[in-house]
Amino acid sequence: MTRTIVESRTRTAIIGFDQPFCVIGERINPTGRKLLAAQLEAGDFSTVEKDALEQVACGATMLDINAGVVYNSNPNPNETEPPLMVKILELVQGLVDVPLCIDSSVPAALKAGLEACQGRPLLNSVTGEEDRLEAILPLVKKYNVPVVAISNDDSGISEDPDVRFMVAKRIVERAADFGIPAHDIVVDPLVMPVGAMGTAGLQVFALVRRLRDELGVNTTCGASNISFGLPNRHGINAAFLPMAIASGMTSAIMNPVRPQEMEAIRAANFLCNNDPHGAAWIRANKPALAEGEVEAGARGKRTGRRRRSA
């Protein structure tokens, strides 16, 4: 059974077909978040702190860390992104102890993150583009970490799911040339917006099954891509995630603060027998006790008073 091991200083997350779905919190990413980008450029990390704590509190298994800020004073990401990545990683590691995903398109930022990160992080990402393979796979091998493999190459992102499968297969084969095992490859088959392509959901479900059955790899995606541009996005996401899980998807980069999606994932874990005895589902849905109320069936707590002697 394929298992991808990701670790923090003291905690281990396992991505696998027989494991609860791995929720990778997406919030620490300035892309599309102008306020966060401006704060980071100004050296203000208060939102990063809030997002790290809130995502873990809401059930994130891992946190994705992206430092892709475009500085007005220095727009060169090869110079600005590596030190910012290190600063954010060190801050987050001081606040929470969950495994991390180092997310960047800049190889120097990935390398800096690997050197600063405690444990065994997930690297995000490599693609099928030749220069990217040559730049990233040696890092994966050197630091012995798992990597997200995105199914696009020098020709771009294909709308043909067969082409995206072949790109993923090629990345797995090239990784093997570097001595990187398939269980350390987490494939992102690329989720298209269903509003623009009506077959987008069906495509990714079929792709995930092929990736599981033919390549034996774990999978991930940017879950919110499926609902891009549509109203009530969280309703679509909450339907998409259990369907993807039932097809074999084992993780997603997503927003764990949204209760609708997290409830759908917990239910899917239970229904797919990846929540033994429904313990996590029951724990998450247990009614809150009123002040002074004792849980039914629980033994009364000692009050500290001495028992009377006979």
GIRA-V400803 format. One record per pair of residues at least 6 apart in sequence whose ideal C-beta (glycine too) atoms are under 6 Angstrom apart, sorted by the first residue. I is the first residue (numbers start at 1). GAP is how many residues later the second one is. Records with the same first field share a line. If there is no record, write none. Layout:
# GIRA-V400803
I: GAP / GAP
This chain:
# GIRA-V400803
1: 17
2: 181 / 214 / 216
3: 11 / 13
4: 11 / 142 / 179 / 182 / 214
6: 7 / 93 / 114 / 116
7: 92 / 112 / 113
8: 89 / 90 / 91 / 111
9: 88 / 109 / 110
10: 87
11: 86
13: 48 / 49 / 86
15: 7 / 203 / 235 / 236
20: 249 / 254
21: 224 / 244 / 248
22: 39 / 229
23: 37 / 38 / 233
24: 38 / 40 / 77 / 227 / 229
25: 30 / 35 / 38 / 231
26: 38 / 227 / 228 / 229
27: 24 / 28
28: 20 / 23 / 37
29: 37
30: 6 / 7 / 10 / 39
31: 37
36: 11
37: 32
39: 8
40: 29
41: 28 / 30
45: 46
48: 40
52: 40 / 43 / 44
54: 203
55: 201
56: 40 / 42
58: 198 / 199
59: 197 / 203
60: 196
62: 36 / 37 / 39
63: 35 / 37
64: 37 / 39 / 189
65: 23 / 24 / 35 / 37
66: 37
67: 14 / 17 / 18 / 21
71: 9
74: 6
77: 29
78: 30
81: 25 / 28
82: 26 / 27 / 30
85: 24 / 27 / 28
86: 26 / 30
89: 24 / 27 / 28
93: 25
100: 17 / 21
101: 21 / 23
102: 8 / 11 / 19 / 21
103: 21
104: 6
107: 28
111: 28
114: 29
120: 25
121: 24
122: 24
123: 22 / 24
124: 24
125: 23 / 25
126: 6 / 10 / 21 / 23
127: 23 / 25
128: 25 / 39 / 42 / 43
129: 24 / 25
133: 41
137: 38 / 41
140: 7 / 40
141: 37 / 38 / 39
146: 38
148: 38 / 40
149: 22 / 36 / 38
150: 38
151: 13 / 16 / 17 / 38 / 39
153: 14
157: 33
158: 6
161: 42 / 46
164: 25 / 26
165: 45
168: 19
172: 10 / 13 / 43
175: 10
182: 34 / 35
185: 32
186: 32 / 34
187: 24 / 30 / 32
188: 32 / 33
189: 15 / 18
191: 13 / 30 / 34 / 35
192: 8
193: 35 / 36
194: 6 / 7 / 32
195: 34 / 35
205: 42
208: 11 / 39 / 40 / 41
209: 38 / 39
211: 6 / 8
212: 36
218: 32
219: 30 / 31
220: 31 / 32
221: 31
222: 31
223: 14 / 29 / 31
226: 14
227: 6 / 9 / 10
234: 24 / 26
237: 24
238: 22 / 23 / 26
241: 20 / 23 / 24
242: 22 / 26
245: 23
256: 6
266: 14 / 15 / 18
269: 6
270: 8 / 11
275: 6
